[in-house]
C-alpha cells in the first residue's frame, strides 16, 4: 500500500467511527432526556401528593376547629397556587382540586358545627383515595 492509500483507509475509518459515535450519543441522549422527564414528573407528582396529603390529614383529624384554625388559614390561603403548578397533568389536577374542595367543605362544617361532618369526612376520604389512584395510574403510564 502506498502512503495515500493508508491515509484514505485511516480517514474513512475515522469518519465511520465518528458517525457511529454520533448515532450512539444521539440515542443515549434521547433516552436520558426521557428518563429525566419521567423522574421530574414523578418528583412533581410526589410533591403534590405530600401537600394534599398533609392537608387531608389536617382536615380528617378529629381535633376541634379552634385548634386547627391557624393551620386551615395558612393551608387554604394559597391553594390555587398549589394546583396551578400541576395543570400540565389535567387528571391529577382535577382530582387534587376535588380533594381540596372537600377539605374546605369539611372545615366549613367543623366551623359551623353542622351534623354532616362524618358524612363529609367519608366523602373526603373517597376523594383522596381517587386522587391517589389517579396519581398512581399516571405514574404507571410513564414507565
Protein Blocks (a to p, Z undefined) as FASTA:
>chain_A
ZZklmmmmmmmmmmmmmmmmmmmmmmmmmmmmmmmmmmmmmmmmmmmmmmmmmmmmmmmp
ccdfklmmmmmmmmmmmmmmmmmmmmmmmmlmmmmmmmmmmmmmmmmmmmnopaklmmmm
mmmmmmmmmmmmmmmmmmmmmZZ
